[in-house]
Amino acid sequence: SLSDAKTIFDYSDDYEGIIGKVNNPMEINSKFSEIFNNIDLSKYRIDTWINRHSNLVKWLHVYNRPIIMIIAFIIILALFNMSLSLWIFLQNKLSEFSILLIIGFTRRMIFSIIIMQNIILSFISISLSIILSLFFLFIQHKYKFIEISESVYFMDYLPVSIDFIQIFIYCVLCFMISSVI
């Protein structure tokens, strides 16, 4: 607190600047007003890290679109992989489908079996990928095992932000596209 800082560092009531650090940077905008309630703000200019390093933030936003494109290409590749797996599965089962036709199954019934197997395969693969991804994101958030150069990025680890809405949207899109393919 400011009163502790005055006592420890023998400061007067005049300040040239205050640099604050928060434990959870994602909450800085909501907590920013609480921090400065006891200070006469007419004497000071308040700058956030984002305002002070706006060029770095703009530079990070430039990489946002290529990262989304890379993710989209990975998803497309995964969908083609799933459709190829389904095609190989169908090619191996042609004799069994012929037997089902002879027994009395209609083409529509066989088609529904194929669609159901595709839906089950898609659901299992998407569920496993969500579990694995969330596990790695949680581990990175808690233990910070991916390190980056602090002199370049102002932090020594790769931060993680889990957006469940985006994860849900990607999963629904993948499920819908894989069901159609």
C-alpha positions as CSV (number, residue, x, y, z in Angstrom):
1,S,0.0,0.0,0.0
2,L,1.0,3.6,-0.4
3,S,1.2,4.2,3.4
4,D,3.6,1.3,3.7
5,A,5.7,2.6,0.8
6,K,6.0,6.0,2.5
7,T,7.2,4.4,5.8
8,I,9.6,1.9,4.3
9,F,11.2,4.3,1.7
10,D,10.7,7.5,3.6
11,Y,8.7,9.1,0.9
12,S,6.7,12.3,1.3
13,D,3.3,12.8,-0.1
14,D,4.7,14.0,-3.4
15,Y,5.2,11.3,-6.0
16,E,6.7,11.5,-9.5
17,G,5.3,8.1,-10.5
18,I,3.9,4.9,-9.3
19,I,4.5,1.6,-11.1
20,G,2.2,-1.2,-10.1
21,K,2.2,-4.9,-10.9
22,V,-0.9,-7.1,-10.8
23,N,-0.9,-10.9,-10.3
24,N,-3.6,-11.5,-12.9
25,P,-3.1,-9.2,-16.0
26,M,-6.5,-10.3,-17.4
27,E,-8.3,-8.4,-14.7
28,I,-6.3,-5.1,-15.0
29,N,-9.1,-3.2,-16.7
30,S,-11.7,-4.2,-14.0
31,K,-9.3,-3.6,-11.1
32,F,-7.6,-0.5,-12.5
33,S,-10.1,1.9,-10.9
34,E,-9.9,0.2,-7.5
35,I,-6.1,0.7,-7.3
36,F,-6.2,4.5,-7.6
37,N,-9.2,5.3,-5.4
38,N,-7.1,6.8,-2.6
39,I,-4.8,8.9,-4.9
40,D,-5.5,12.5,-6.1
41,L,-5.4,11.6,-9.8
42,S,-5.4,15.3,-11.0
43,K,-1.7,15.4,-10.4
44,Y,-0.8,12.3,-12.3
45,R,-1.0,10.9,-15.8
46,I,-2.1,7.3,-15.7
47,D,-0.6,4.9,-18.3
48,T,-1.3,1.2,-18.6
49,W,1.2,-1.3,-19.9
50,I,-0.8,-1.6,-23.1
51,N,-0.8,2.2,-23.7
52,R,2.9,2.5,-22.9
53,H,3.8,-0.4,-25.2
54,S,1.2,0.1,-27.9
55,N,3.6,-0.7,-30.7
56,L,4.3,-4.1,-29.2
57,V,0.5,-4.8,-28.9
58,K,0.0,-3.7,-32.5
59,W,2.8,-6.1,-33.5
60,L,1.1,-8.9,-31.7
61,H,-2.2,-8.2,-33.4
62,V,-0.5,-8.5,-36.8
63,Y,0.2,-12.1,-36.0
64,N,-3.3,-12.8,-35.0
65,R,-4.6,-13.5,-38.5
66,P,-1.7,-15.8,-39.6
67,I,-2.2,-17.9,-36.4
68,I,-5.9,-18.2,-37.2
69,M,-5.1,-19.2,-40.7
70,I,-2.6,-21.9,-39.5
71,I,-5.3,-23.2,-37.1
72,A,-7.8,-23.3,-40.0
73,F,-5.3,-25.2,-42.2
74,I,-4.7,-27.7,-39.3
75,I,-8.4,-28.2,-39.0
76,I,-8.9,-28.7,-42.7
77,L,-6.0,-31.2,-42.7
78,A,-7.6,-33.0,-39.8
79,L,-11.0,-33.1,-41.6
80,F,-9.4,-34.5,-44.7
81,N,-7.6,-37.1,-42.6
82,M,-10.9,-38.1,-41.0
83,S,-12.7,-38.3,-44.4
84,L,-9.9,-40.4,-45.8
85,S,-10.1,-42.7,-42.8
86,L,-13.8,-43.0,-43.4
87,W,-13.3,-43.7,-47.1
88,I,-10.7,-46.5,-46.3
89,F,-13.1,-47.9,-43.7
90,L,-15.9,-48.0,-46.3
91,Q,-13.6,-49.6,-48.9
92,N,-12.7,-52.4,-46.4
93,K,-16.4,-52.9,-45.6
94,L,-17.8,-53.2,-49.1
95,S,-18.2,-57.0,-48.9
96,E,-20.0,-56.6,-45.6
97,F,-22.4,-54.0,-47.0
98,S,-23.1,-56.4,-49.9
99,I,-24.0,-59.1,-47.4
100,L,-26.3,-56.6,-45.6
101,L,-28.0,-55.8,-48.9
102,I,-28.6,-59.5,-49.5
103,I,-30.0,-60.0,-46.0
104,G,-32.6,-57.3,-46.6
105,F,-31.1,-54.0,-45.5
106,T,-32.0,-51.1,-47.6
107,R,-29.4,-48.6,-49.0
108,R,-30.9,-46.0,-46.7
109,M,-30.3,-48.3,-43.6
110,I,-26.7,-48.9,-44.7
111,F,-26.2,-45.2,-45.3
112,S,-27.5,-44.4,-41.8
113,I,-25.1,-47.0,-40.3
114,I,-22.2,-45.2,-42.1
115,I,-23.4,-41.8,-40.9
116,M,-23.7,-43.0,-37.4
117,Q,-20.2,-44.5,-37.4
118,N,-18.9,-41.2,-38.8
119,I,-20.7,-39.2,-36.1
120,I,-19.4,-41.5,-33.3
121,L,-15.8,-41.3,-34.8
122,S,-16.0,-37.5,-35.0
123,F,-17.4,-37.2,-31.5
124,I,-14.7,-39.4,-30.0
125,S,-11.9,-37.6,-31.8
126,I,-13.1,-34.1,-31.0
127,S,-13.7,-35.1,-27.3
128,L,-10.2,-36.6,-27.0
129,S,-8.7,-33.5,-28.7
130,I,-10.5,-31.2,-26.3
131,I,-9.3,-33.2,-23.3
132,L,-5.7,-33.3,-24.5
133,S,-5.7,-29.6,-25.4
134,L,-7.2,-28.4,-22.2
135,F,-4.8,-30.6,-20.3
136,F,-1.8,-29.0,-22.0
137,L,-3.2,-25.5,-21.6
138,F,-3.8,-26.1,-17.9
139,I,-0.3,-27.4,-17.4
140,Q,1.2,-24.4,-19.3
141,H,-1.0,-22.0,-17.2
142,K,0.0,-23.6,-13.9
143,Y,3.6,-24.6,-14.4
144,K,4.7,-22.4,-17.3
145,F,6.9,-25.0,-19.0
146,I,7.2,-23.1,-22.3
147,E,9.6,-20.3,-21.7
148,I,10.4,-17.3,-23.9
149,S,13.0,-14.6,-23.8
150,E,12.1,-12.0,-21.2
151,S,14.2,-9.3,-22.8
152,V,12.1,-9.5,-26.0
153,Y,8.6,-10.2,-24.6
154,F,8.6,-8.6,-21.1
155,M,7.7,-12.0,-19.6
156,D,9.6,-15.3,-19.3
157,Y,6.8,-17.7,-20.2
158,L,4.1,-18.1,-22.8
159,P,0.8,-16.9,-21.3
160,V,-2.3,-19.0,-21.8
161,S,-5.9,-17.7,-22.2
162,I,-8.6,-20.4,-22.4
163,D,-11.7,-19.1,-24.3
164,F,-14.4,-21.7,-24.0
165,I,-16.7,-19.9,-26.4
166,Q,-14.0,-20.2,-29.2
167,I,-13.3,-23.8,-28.3
168,F,-17.0,-24.6,-28.5
169,I,-17.4,-22.8,-31.9
170,Y,-14.4,-24.7,-33.3
171,C,-15.7,-28.0,-32.0
172,V,-19.2,-27.5,-33.4
173,L,-17.8,-26.4,-36.8
174,C,-15.5,-29.4,-36.9
175,F,-18.3,-31.7,-36.0
176,M,-20.7,-30.3,-38.6
177,I,-18.1,-30.4,-41.3
178,S,-16.9,-33.9,-40.5
179,S,-20.5,-35.1,-40.5
180,V,-21.1,-33.7,-43.9
181,I,-17.8,-35.0,-45.3
